[in-house]
Amino acid sequence: MYATVRRYEGVTDASEAGRLVEEGFIPIISEMPGFVAYYWVDAGDGVMVSTSVFEHKDAEEQSNWRAGQFTAQHLASLLPNPPQITAGEVVAHKSTETAQRDEGVVDKAKRKLPGQ
């Protein structure tokens, strides 16, 4: 798997950026071959971070191009600065899907810490 993290600083309206990403970009990126996951995070103080995960490097690289196109066309006024982009191969991970195979997520959530 391959992932890309894009950090946007100077975001002028995090709520509107989130709405546009949810309604416009996620449908585009989620239809790409090899799509695994996408997250759009409001980190506060005018910073937003996106994380894309794909099965193949080609798809991850293509997602960066599509993100750039979408941002230029729909988000330029909300994300005025170019993102800092970090991309590479995922070398370790665990997801809910993996956790459910190992041990039910609900069982993990019900388990209490010592002293509770």
C-alpha positions in Angstrom: 0.0 0.0 0.0 1.0 3.6 -0.6 -0.1 6.8 1.2 0.0 10.5 0.7 -0.3 13.1 3.4 -1.0 16.7 2.3 -0.8 19.5 4.8 -2.6 22.8 4.0 -1.8 25.9 6.0 -3.6 29.2 5.9 -7.1 27.6 5.4 -9.6 30.4 5.4 -12.8 28.4 6.1 -12.3 24.9 7.3 -16.0 24.0 7.4 -16.6 25.0 3.8 -13.4 23.2 2.7 -14.6 20.1 4.5 -18.0 20.3 2.8 -16.5 20.7 -0.7 -14.0 17.9 -0.1 -16.9 15.6 1.2 -19.2 16.5 -1.7 -16.7 16.9 -4.6 -13.4 15.3 -4.0 -14.1 12.1 -2.1 -16.5 10.8 -4.8 -13.7 11.4 -7.3 -10.9 9.8 -5.4 -12.9 6.9 -4.0 -13.7 5.7 -7.6 -10.0 5.4 -8.5 -8.7 1.9 -8.9 -6.8 0.7 -5.8 -8.5 3.2 -3.5 -8.3 2.1 0.2 -9.1 5.1 2.3 -9.2 8.9 2.5 -9.3 11.3 5.5 -9.7 15.0 5.7 -8.7 16.5 9.1 -9.2 19.9 10.6 -6.1 20.3 12.7 -7.1 23.8 13.9 -5.4 27.1 13.5 -6.0 27.2 9.8 -4.4 23.8 9.1 -6.0 20.9 7.4 -4.5 17.6 6.6 -5.6 14.9 4.1 -4.4 11.3 4.0 -5.0 9.1 1.0 -4.2 5.4 0.9 -4.0 3.2 -2.2 -3.1 -0.3 -3.0 -0.6 0.7 -5.7 2.0 3.5 -6.1 0.6 4.6 -9.5 -2.8 5.3 -8.0 -1.3 7.2 -5.1 0.6 9.3 -7.6 -2.5 9.9 -9.7 -4.4 11.0 -6.6 -1.9 13.8 -6.0 -2.5 15.1 -9.5 -6.3 14.9 -9.0 -6.0 16.6 -5.7 -4.1 19.4 -7.3 -6.7 19.8 -10.0 -9.6 19.7 -7.6 -7.9 22.2 -5.3 -7.2 24.6 -8.2 -10.7 24.4 -9.5 -12.8 24.4 -6.3 -10.7 25.2 -3.2 -8.2 27.9 -4.3 -9.8 30.7 -2.3 -10.1 28.4 0.8 -6.6 26.8 0.6 -4.5 29.7 -0.6 -1.1 28.0 0.0 0.3 25.0 -1.8 0.3 21.9 0.4 3.3 20.2 1.9 3.1 16.7 0.4 4.7 13.6 1.8 4.2 10.2 0.1 5.5 6.7 0.3 5.0 3.1 0.9 3.0 2.0 4.0 5.4 -0.2 5.9 3.1 -1.0 8.9 -0.6 -0.5 9.6 -3.6 -1.8 11.4 -7.2 -0.9 10.6 -10.5 -1.7 12.0 -10.9 -4.4 9.3 -7.7 -6.0 10.5 -8.6 -5.6 14.1 -12.0 -7.3 13.5 -10.2 -10.3 12.1 -7.9 -10.5 15.1 -10.4 -9.7 17.8 -13.8 -8.1 17.6 -13.7 -4.3 17.8 -16.7 -4.3 20.1 -15.0 -6.8 22.4 -11.9 -4.5 22.5 -14.1 -1.5 23.3 -15.8 -3.4 26.2 -12.6 -4.5 27.7 -11.8 -2.3 30.7 -8.4 -1.0 31.8 -7.2 -2.3 35.2 -8.7 -0.4 38.0 -12.0 0.5 36.2 
